[in-house]
Amino acid sequence: MCGIVGAIAQRDVAEILLEGLRRLEYRGYDSAGLAVVDAEGHMTRLRRLGKVQMLAQAAEEHPLHGGTGIAHTRWATHGEPSEANAIRMFLNTLWWCITASSKTMNRCVKSLKARGYTFVSENRHRSDCPSGELGAETRRYSA
């Protein structure tokens, strides 16, 4: 089981994302993470094993600034519970998160691998692709 929250605003969205994750805690999870894009397009990611409160504490210690972001809670049904698998969301210039059935995810992975992408996550939410040209196919969203 997992939960995904996204936000776009003309202010920092980290607290909005954390509140969204808090509202999903009843669903159960073993790790959580969030990623925020600032006005210059720089992306910052935080991940933690355990409760959303641990992620919130990390965000206080390492503030995230930006008006676009995504956050995710994860219950390890595929891949081990680890900070590395907590949220895998970087693809060239795009942060993303996907949750899907194994069949759907396998089709997505197969299609991207055929285009030269490599995956390093061991869970169904595979999305860490350090190389490729998907950036040319994406658009930056802003509020």
Protein Blocks (a to p, Z undefined) as FASTA:
>chain_A
ZZddddddfbdfklmmmmmmmmmmmnopabdcdddddfkopacddddehjfklmmmmmmm
mccedjbdcddddddfeocadfklmpccbehjaccdddddfklmmmmmmmmmmnopacfb
fbfklcbdfbdjklmmpccddZZ
